[in-house]
């Protein structure tokens, strides 16, 4: 077996390169998630320029992951990489929707369909948080706009009826979206009713003063 050592050398070299790529991908994935978390926080604080810049930096990491893992597609499909891409999709979607911009498509974000769907579902939870914030300011029109988008997201996700092995537990996310959407609808209804009651009481008080 004269060529055994050569085969072994090639295998070791490949695995060394793959191990290096894996370590780098883990680091990049952690950084990507960090940028996305900061971007979502900036959106909730209405620091939209900061959020845009953070998403841009996150986008550069997405490109690096795609390029560096091209020789190792199994690493690109690994859980930690796909989770990071899902976080990027979520941050991008939240920023666009809250800012009143068009919904980004998977191809624009350079993420696969499954991470995109996961990010879309997780974005609904952030839209609920945003809805509660605007309700505190009595901005019912904006709250209704956000709720409508949550409804639309659920309406799509509930039609993606495939095994979890293909969708990475999308059913769990879909159930979460249904729950937060219904709770948000209840919060919006309660706020509207309280507003109507307040206006009615003020009207009665005004008439009593005029008597």
Secondary structure, DSSP 8 states (H G I E B T S, - for coil): -TTHHHHHHHHHHHHHHHHHHHHHHHHHHHHHHHHHHHHHHHHHTT-HHHHHHHHHHHHHHHHHHHHHTTT-HHHHTSHHHHHHHHHHHHHHHHHHHHTT-----HHHHT--HHHHHHHHHHHHHHHHHHHHHHHTTT-HHHHHHHHHHHHHHHHHHTT----HHHHTSHHHHHHHHHHHHHHHHHHHHHHHHHHHHHHHHHHHHHHHHH-
